[in-house]
Amino acid sequence: MLFRLAYLGITNAFALLRLSPGSDRDKNAGLCCIGRKHDRLQLARWSAWPVRSLSRLRSWSPPASAFAGFRFPSEVIVLAVRWYLRFNLSYRDVAELLVERGVEVDHVTVYRWVQRFIPLLADAARFTRHSTADRWFVDETYVKVNGVWRYVYRAVDQYGQVIDVLVSTRRDTAAARRFFHRALTTVKATPTEVGTDAAPVYPGMLEDVVPSAWHHVERYANNLIQADHSQLKHQLRPMRGLRTDRTAQTIITGHAFIQNLRRGHYELATDTPPVHRLAAAFTELAQAI
């Protein structure tokens, strides 16, 4: 008897909800509560759509190329980016070389190409990158950004592969920790041995970040990466200055990418003669993005 009375009470309540006047929001709320009528109404509304509209929803198109919307073809853009990173050229130098080949482009356009496509090309190549070795050599150098000195943290393994780079405004424990977290995330590998200079920030930081690695500080132990710094300075010298930290990070990352490509640390254009390998690798990467 009690169950029957409860059933009649609930039935009357739902009937009053359907019959009572109210706003559209109240009516919709009532529909949601009654046996998921809202879902059934939504399904009926979708079924009333034209077949052509539903086919457009189901259709899939591949993502557009990264070069879509640019005035110049991908071959010209990739060529300009490769010239800028490979040779000691400024943006104006690259624009002048393109003009000699019948392509009139402003140096600001070359700058925009470099800033946009260096991260895309490096990201497309990361799947073909060789694994890093277990011995890392870490050091920092200096570059001027808009007339102010900045620190550049860099790491290479014993085979000369540049592991990662980081432009920082400070040279402290927080910056070193940020660099190691970035490098470990990028290569997804942990070193067994880390060589640094005698900076006091490294022992405690390495004990927290890579406790399993042996940290050694010896004389001449960092000659490999210090010699590598000179190549970076040689490439940056003719560029007439870096303007912002973001552009400095992009360009220095691009130089590390080119250096690793030339040293054979990527499985790209392996069947191509060494003199043409860099151009062939950039062609493959342009097709991938």
Buried (B, 14 or more C-beta within 10 A) or exposed (E): EEEEEEEEEEEEEEEEBEEEEEEEEEBEEBBEEEEEEBEEEEEEEEEEEEEEEEEEEEEEEEEEEBBEEBEBEBEBBBBBBBBBBBEEBBBBBBBEBBEEEEBEBEBEBBBBBBBBBBBBBBEBBEEBBBEBBBBBBBBBBEBEBEEEEBBBBBBBBBEBBBBBBBBBEEBBBEBBBBBBEBBBEEBEBBBEBBBBBEBEBBEEBBEEBBEEBEBEBEEEEBEBBBEBBEEBEEBBEEBEEBEEBEBBBBBBBBBBBBBBBBEBBBEBBEEBEEEEBBBBBBBBBBEBB
